[in-house]
Amino acid sequence: MVLSLLFFSLHVFCAREERKTEENRVIEILDGDTIRLSNGITVRYIGVDTPEEGEPFYLEAKEANERLVKDETVRVELDLQARDKYDRMLAYVYVDTIMVNLQLLKEGLAVIYPYSPNLRHLQEFCAVQKEAREEHLGIWSLPPPPKEPRYLALKDSYRFHRPNCLAVTDKPLEELRVYSSREEALNDCLSPCRSCKP
């Protein structure tokens, strides 16, 4: 009786593990930083942002994502916030020992995109992005945007802006961090504003 119960429990456990593996298989690459799993869950990679359709290196980022995860069984690691406002799962995605979020940064096909409270790997991401920038990989091979005399960031934000960006124009100086160059802001683990594109 005990032996039968043990075998039954083992069978149920293995079946659950099998279903879990199946649920984590990638069936669709939506873009460079978003995938869909076979259980219907859409996963957005935490901490990185790849070019949008029509922007330089969009296809390269999507193709790299496809090369890394298509039809693979992936492991997802959650941070403090599990879903975004679009109800996508937010995760660090692994194929074997490779973290896909980090690999896209290494190849210069993503920029860091910190979003509180999901900041577990921020310093590692920032260091890897700096290496890609120094090696002029991927998007870092493009000519930089026109320079500004200074760049601004809200003290509680992870974005930096041009001085005339609506996100910062009406803010008092004591609420802002001031950077003398784009590189200085990037080195401080900030990402460029999506609107003013500094």
N, C-alpha and C positions, 0 to 999 in steps of 0.2 A: 504493500500500500504506500509506504513512505517512498519507495523507489519509483513507483508509478507517478506519484505527485512531483517528485524531483524532475523526472523526464518531461512531464507536462509543463512544469514551470520553465525548464530550459527551452522547450519548444516555443512557448509564448514569448520569452525574452528574445530569442533569436529572430522570431517573426517581427517583433517590434523594432529590433535593430535593423532588420532588412528594410522595413517600411521607412525608417528614419533615413537610411542611406538613399533610398529611392527619392524621398522628399527633397533631399539636398542636391539632387542632380540638376545641373544648369541646362535648361532647354531653349533659352532665348537670350541673345545679347541685345539689349535695347540701345545702348550707346557705350561710351568709354567707361562709364562709372555706374552703370545700372544693368542688372540682370534679372531674369525670371527663372524661378525654380519649378520643378515638375509638380509641386503641390500648389502652384498658382501664386506663391508669394513673390512679390517684386522686392528686390534688395538693392538699396543705394549704398555705395561704398562710403564709409565714414571718413571724413578728414581730407578728402581729395575732390578735385573738380577737373573734369576733362573738357576740352573744347566742345562747343555746341555745333550742331549741323550748320554748315556754311562757313565755319571758322577754320583757319589753318590748323592742320593736324587732327581735325575731327575724325577723318577716316582712319588715320594711323592709330589713334587711341582706341577706336572701336575694334579695329583689326587685332590690336595687341590684346585687348580684353578677350576677344574671341579665341585667339591663340592660347591664352592662359586658362580659360575656364569652359569653353564650349564642350558640352557633353561630359564634363567632369563632375565627379562628386565632390562637393565643397563643404568645408566646415565654416560655420559663421560664428564670430565672436561679437557679442553685444557689448555696448558700453552702458552708460547710465540712462540714456534715452533710447528706447527701442524702435520708435516709429517717428516719421516726420509728418508734416501737415497733410501730405498726400497719401498717408497711410502706408508708405513704403517702409519695409524693415531697414533699419540703419545698422550696418555691420562692417567688421573687418572680415574679409573673405580669404580663406586659405585653400590652396590646392596642395596637398601634402604639407610641406614645411614652408611653402612660398606664400607670403601675404600679398595678395593681388594689389591692394591699395598701395603698398610700399613699392612694388615692382613697377607700377605705372609711373610713380614719381622718379624712380631710378632711371627709367628710360626717357624721361623728359616729356612724357605724354599727359601729365597731370600737374596741377599746382596744388599746394596745400590749401585746404579750405576748412579751417577750424570753426567749429560751431559748438558752443557750450551747451550742455555739460560733457559732450563726448570728446574728451581731450586726452585720453589715455596714452596715445602714441604720438602726441604732438611734437615733442622734442626730437624723436627719432625721424619723423617725417620731415621736420625742418632741416635736419642735418643732411638727409638724403637729397632733398631738393637743392640744397646749397651745392652739393657735389655735381648734380646735373646742370645747374646754372653755370658753374665754373668750367664744365666740359662742353658747354653750348649744345646740349643734347635736345633734340625735339623742339618743343616750343621755345626753348631758350636759345635756339639758333636764329630766331626771327629778330629783325631790328627792333630795339626797344621803342616804346611809345615816346612822343615828344616830351622833353624834360620840363619839369616844373621847378620853380625856385624852392619849393618846399612841399611836403606831403603831410596830410593830417589824418589822425585816427582818434576816434572817441576812446577814452580811457578804458571803458568796459567792453570794447569791441575788438574783433580780430580782422577788421577790414581797414585798409588805408585808402585815402581819397585825394583827388586833386583839390586845391584850395577853393575852387568855385563849385564843387559838388554840393548838391542840395542836402546831402546827408550831414554836412558839417558847416555850411555857410552861416547858420544862425546860432551856432553853439559858442558859448563863452570860452575863452582861451584856457581857463582852469579845468575845463572838461575834456581838453584835447591833448594828444601827444603830437609833437612836431618832429618831422624827420627831414633831414637835409637832402636825402636822395631816395630814390626808389629802392636801391639796393639795401639801404639801411632799414627800411620798413620790411623788406623781404627777409632780411637777416633776423629781424625781431619776430619772425613766424607769423607775419600778417599776410593776408591775401588781398589782391587788388579788388576794389569795388567793381561790381559787375555793370554799374551804370556809367560811371565816369572813366572807367578803364585806364587807370594811371600806369 
